[in-house]
Amino acid sequence: MRASPKHGRMSRGATVSHLLWLGLFAWLSAGQNVAAAPKAKAPEKGSRGFVTRSGHEFVLNGKTFRVAGVNNHYLTYGSRVEVTRVLDDAAAMNANVVRIFVSPIIGSTDGSVANVFNWNSKADSSNLGVNGVYMASFNPRTQAMEINEGANGLRRLDFVVKEASKRKLRLIVAFVDYWAYTGGSRQISAWYGNKGDDRFFAEDARAKADYKRLVQAIVTRRNSLSKVIYRDDPTIFAWELANEPDIQPFSVFNGWVLEMAAFVKSLDSRHLLASGQSSLQYKLAELRLPQVDFGTWHGYASYQKISAGQFADQISQYCAYAVSYGKPVILEEFGVPRSDPERPQIYRNWLARIAADDRCAGWLVWRLVSRQDSNEYPQDDHDQFDIHNDGSPVWLALQDSAGLMTTARTRHKFVRQQEDRGQP
């Protein structure tokens, strides 16, 4: 999910002095003695269903696995009908990966600690009506996080994982949203009186302890429906430390990722792990940390105020980072507003570039939204990035691109089709 001033955060990164950043990065690297991660070992016996990595590629059962997928922000609190609609639509789009966030997080159940968002909203799920669901809250008695294991808590996540498995979809699960839309890290910080600066969540000992408590509860949880412990479930493609933990400055971000990635890996060494950072500012620098398995970047040409062609060049730049770091990199969020009449063709061109470049590990579009319980698609008047299974030219462009990306003959067929159309 994007922060509303997401465009502000992106542009802020562009103003950072390049030389200052390089000096800071060199100092951190020398001080922490972090080295590039070695190539991943072959999958252990019994883990053949897990996606692993080898160099800058994902691997499944000895074959390259390229990601073509979608984001959805409400799967952990939408109704069961809404959840299955999204997953059915993802499968219909030929996606193989769906990215979700563990949310909401609230103030306290007794109301003594305020929420940072409207938990009681009656809006539809896509517009942040969470239907009384919460994954964690603050317990005034213990002065710490309390995990909600119930039907309006982590059992919602159980259902998503079970239904994704039925459809042969894999999930990227972000442990928390960094933004306040449904509480996220901003709610955890607010428990201790902070009003949302970038550093508090990453530095406060209480907030870090709560975050680890949430991570442990998820990774070691036994799914109430499938009876499989999450860390043993190959339905999980990867864990992410957070959705867009755009923590500043870099020294604080790097230290937080180092600590939390090590903690996740101490609980679960089989699943892949990413930071979930949007990466326009730090350029995937966390990939120098051995515990981070792959890189993610989030780009929106309309917010960056660049042309579609310039964004295509940025795609190639980030795919080149994959080779330099020796780890996979995916374009994890991107979108073209529906107000752009060239939207379908832009998607085809961008995704053709990814498919044709062996350095690129994949993509996930922002965002797939299906019919709500009202049987209507929700309004999307702010970003205008929503994707619907409606047979539109945009839908067909993504469906074609995903289908070709996820088949054995992907690259060559995709390239031939683009050449036949006279496209780059």
BAMI-287413 format. One record per residue (C-alpha): residue in one letter; x, y, z. Coordinates in steps of 0.05 Angstrom, whole numbers, padded with zeros to 5 digits, always signed. Layout:
# residues N
AXYZ ...
***
This chain:
# residues 424
M+00000+00000+00000 R+00026+00068-00018 A+00033+00126+00030 S-00011+00182+00006 P+00046+00229+00003 K+00084+00172-00029 H+00103+00218-00085 G+00131+00265-00033 R+00174+00210-00003 M+00199+00190-00071 S+00219+00260-00092 R+00252+00271-00025 G+00300+00214-00041 A+00319+00248-00106 T+00346+00308-00068 V+00397+00269-00028 S+00468+00285-00047 H+00498+00228-00086 L+00567+00239-00057 L+00541+00244+00014 W+00503+00179+00005 L+00564+00143-00023 G+00607+00166+00035 L+00555+00143+00085 F+00547+00076+00052 A+00622+00064+00049 W+00628+00082+00123 L+00571+00034+00142 S+00598-00022+00100 A+00667-00015+00131 G+00640-00009+00201 Q+00595-00070+00198 N+00640-00111+00153 V+00582-00135+00111 A+00599-00174+00049 A+00560-00195-00012 A+00520-00258+00001 P+00545-00324-00029 K+00501-00360-00078 A+00445-00399-00046 K+00456-00472-00031 A+00415-00525-00066 P+00348-00538-00033 E+00350-00588+00023 K+00314-00654+00018 G+00241-00644+00034 S+00241-00571+00015 R+00232-00579-00060 G+00167-00540-00057 F+00202-00478-00032 V+00225-00424-00079 T+00299-00411-00068 R+00350-00368-00103 S+00413-00379-00143 G+00451-00316-00160 H+00403-00265-00189 E+00349-00317-00204 F+00293-00350-00164 V+00293-00425-00170 L+00237-00477-00159 N+00252-00551-00165 G+00316-00537-00203 K+00284-00490-00254 T+00284-00414-00260 F+00221-00385-00228 R+00202-00316-00253 V+00150-00275-00216 A+00088-00246-00248 G+00038-00223-00197 V-00006-00174-00161 N-00011-00134-00097 N-00074-00130-00054 H-00079-00091+00010 Y-00144-00118+00041 L-00139-00194+00039 T-00126-00200+00114 Y-00190-00163+00133 G-00237-00170+00073 S-00295-00219+00077 R-00284-00291+00054 V-00322-00276-00010 E-00278-00216-00024 V-00215-00256-00010 T-00234-00313-00056 R-00254-00264-00111 V-00185-00232-00110 L-00149-00299-00110 D-00193-00325-00166 D-00179-00262-00206 A-00104-00268-00193 A-00106-00339-00220 A-00147-00316-00280 M-00093-00263-00294 N-00041-00320-00297 A-00006-00292-00235 N+00037-00338-00193 V+00050-00292-00133 V+00005-00247-00092 R+00034-00196-00043 I-00004-00180+00022 F+00006-00143+00088 V-00009-00167+00158 S-00060-00115+00181 P-00095-00080+00216 I-00060-00061+00281 I-00102-00020+00330 G-00094+00021+00393 S-00126-00021+00449 T-00188-00063+00452 D-00215-00024+00512 G-00209+00042+00476 S-00160+00072+00525 V-00106+00078+00472 A-00129+00113+00409 N-00125+00087+00338 V-00084+00125+00286 F-00136+00107+00233 N-00212+00101+00231 W-00220+00029+00255 N-00295+00038+00256 S-00301+00061+00184 K-00361+00032+00146 A-00326+00039+00079 D-00316-00021+00035 S-00255-00065+00046 S-00214-00033-00010 N-00226+00035+00021 L-00201+00013+00089 G-00265-00011+00123 V-00233-00066+00164 N-00296-00098+00191 G-00273-00102+00264 V-00211-00142+00245 Y-00144-00131+00280 M-00081-00172+00283 A-00050-00139+00344 S-00067-00086+00396 F-00035-00053+00457 N-00048-00085+00525 P-00049-00029+00577 R-00039-00081+00633 T+00026-00110+00604 Q+00046-00046+00568 A+00063-00087+00506 M+00033-00116+00443 E-00020-00169+00447 I-00031-00215+00388 N-00102-00231+00366 E-00105-00305+00350 G-00180-00306+00340 A-00230-00307+00283 N-00223-00232+00274 G-00147-00237+00278 L-00094-00284+00252 R-00146-00335+00230 R-00160-00287+00173 L-00088-00297+00150 D-00097-00372+00157 F-00155-00368+00107 V-00115-00328+00057 V-00057-00377+00059 K-00102-00438+00053 E-00141-00409-00006 A-00078-00386-00042 S-00051-00456-00036 K-00114-00484-00068 R-00102-00441-00129 K-00027-00456-00133 L-00012-00383-00117 R+00046-00363-00073 L+00047-00305-00024 I+00095-00251-00006 V+00075-00233+00065 A+00097-00166+00094 F+00097-00171+00170 V+00072-00100+00178 D+00054-00039+00137 Y+00101+00019+00152 W+00045+00069+00138 A-00015+00087+00181 Y-00072+00068+00133 T-00092+00009+00177 G-00048+00023+00237 G+00018-00009+00217 S+00084+00012+00248 R+00055+00081+00262 Q+00005+00050+00309 I+00060+00012+00346 S+00099+00076+00353 A+00037+00113+00378 W+00029+00063+00434 Y+00091+00095+00464 G+00072+00167+00450 N+00108+00177+00383 K+00069+00212+00328 G+00102+00180+00269 D+00174+00202+00256 D+00215+00155+00213 R+00266+00135+00266 F+00224+00117+00327 F+00197+00050+00304 A+00267+00028+00284 E+00302+00051+00347 D+00255+00046+00406 A+00268-00018+00446 R+00194-00028+00462 A+00172-00020+00389 K+00226-00068+00366 A+00206-00119+00419 D+00133-00114+00396 Y+00153-00122+00324 K+00192-00185+00340 R+00133-00212+00379 L+00089-00204+00318 V+00140-00236+00272 Q+00149-00295+00317 A+00074-00305+00325 I+00066-00308+00249 V+00127-00349+00229 T+00116-00402+00283 R+00040-00403+00277 R+00004-00468+00259 N-00049-00452+00208 S-00117-00468+00240 L-00144-00493+00173 S-00086-00529+00138 K-00051-00548+00204 V+00016-00530+00172 I+00064-00486+00210 Y+00077-00423+00169 R+00152-00433+00167 D+00140-00502+00137 D+00090-00478+00084 P+00117-00469+00013 T+00055-00428-00003 I+00094-00371+00027 F+00140-00347-00028 A+00176-00299+00018 W+00172-00257+00080 E+00181-00181+00079 L+00203-00142+00140 A+00151-00089+00124 N+00114-00055+00067 E+00159+00004+00050 P+00201+00012+00113 D+00228+00078+00084 I+00266+00092+00148 Q+00313+00151+00148 P+00371+00161+00153 F+00403+00102+00119 S+00445+00084+00179 V+00382+00072+00220 F+00348+00034+00164 N+00409-00010+00153 G+00415-00025+00227 W+00341-00043+00234 V+00343-00088+00173 L+00406-00123+00198 E+00375-00137+00266 M+00306-00158+00242 A+00330-00199+00183 A+00375-00238+00230 F+00316-00249+00276 V+00271-00275+00221 K+00325-00322+00195 S+00336-00349+00266 L+00263-00371+00265 D+00258-00392+00192 S+00318-00408+00148 R+00278-00438+00090 H+00236-00380+00065 L+00265-00322+00025 L+00267-00254+00058 A+00266-00182+00032 S+00264-00115+00067 G+00203-00091+00027 Q+00235-00022+00020 S+00214+00020-00040 S+00288+00029-00057 L+00285+00092-00099 Q+00330+00127-00050 Y+00376+00072-00025 K+00382+00034-00091 L+00377-00036-00059 A+00436-00023-00013 E+00409-00073+00038 L+00425-00129-00011 R+00496-00125+00017 L+00468-00158+00080 P+00474-00235+00075 Q+00406-00246+00108 V+00368-00207+00054 D+00354-00254-00004 F+00326-00209-00057 G+00312-00137-00073 T+00247-00099-00085 W+00233-00032-00114 H+00170+00009-00122 G+00163+00057-00180 Y+00108+00102-00206 A+00125+00144-00267 S+00067+00192-00254 Y+00092+00207-00183 Q+00165+00209-00203 K+00145+00257-00260 I+00182+00218-00313 S+00159+00191-00380 A+00140+00119-00393 G+00204+00112-00434 Q+00246+00138-00377 F+00212+00089-00330 A+00229+00032-00378 D+00302+00053-00374 Q+00296+00052-00298 I+00272-00020-00303 S+00336-00038-00338 Q+00376-00001-00286 Y+00346-00041-00229 C+00354-00106-00265 A+00428-00089-00272 Y+00431-00080-00197 A+00411-00153-00191 V+00473-00176-00226 S+00518-00128-00187 Y+00491-00154-00121 G+00484-00226-00144 K+00412-00230-00119 P+00343-00228-00152 V+00308-00161-00159 I+00234-00151-00174 L+00193-00091-00192 E+00145-00101-00134 E+00098-00042-00142 F+00082-00002-00204 G+00022+00028-00237 V-00005+00073-00291 P-00067+00115-00275 R-00129+00099-00314 S-00131+00171-00338 D-00073+00155-00384 P-00101+00133-00452 E-00036+00096-00466 R-00042+00054-00403 P-00051-00016-00436 Q+00007-00006-00484 I+00052+00022-00429 Y+00041-00040-00388 R+00056-00084-00447 N+00120-00047-00462 W+00146-00046-00391 L+00131-00120-00379 A+00160-00139-00446 R+00225-00107-00424 I+00225-00147-00360 A+00209-00212-00396 A+00264-00201-00447 D+00317-00187-00395 D+00345-00248-00359 R+00371-00203-00305 C+00300-00185-00283 A+00267-00233-00234 G+00196-00209-00242 W+00141-00159-00227 L+00078-00148-00184 V+00028-00095-00207 W-00006-00047-00158 R-00061-00067-00148 L-00113-00121-00163 V-00180-00103-00134 S-00242-00147-00143 R-00316-00136-00131 Q-00333-00120-00059 D-00389-00151-00019 S-00434-00099-00052 N-00417-00135-00118 E-00389-00069-00144 Y-00317-00049-00157 P-00295+00005-00106 Q-00281+00076-00125 D-00208+00091-00139 D-00207+00166-00148 H-00140+00180-00114 D-00086+00139-00148 Q-00128+00108-00204 F-00082+00047-00205 D-00135-00007-00191 I-00136-00068-00238 H-00201-00106-00249 N-00217-00173-00281 D-00263-00137-00330 G-00237-00158-00398 S-00211-00089-00411 P-00149-00075-00453 V-00110-00064-00388 W-00133-00131-00361 L-00115-00167-00425 A-00046-00134-00427 L-00030-00158-00357 Q-00061-00226-00368 D-00020-00237-00431 S+00043-00211-00399 A+00036-00255-00337 G+00019-00317-00378 L+00080-00310-00421 M+00125-00293-00361 T+00106-00356-00323 T+00114-00408-00379 A+00177-00444-00400 R+00177-00410-00468 T+00167-00342-00437 R+00222-00298-00461 H+00230-00319-00533 K+00155-00320-00547 F+00145-00253-00513 V+00202-00221-00552 R+00175-00249-00618 Q+00106-00221-00603 Q+00133-00153-00588 E+00176-00154-00651 D+00116-00174-00692 R+00079-00113-00665 G+00138-00069-00679 Q+00148-00053-00605 P+00213-00045-00567 
***
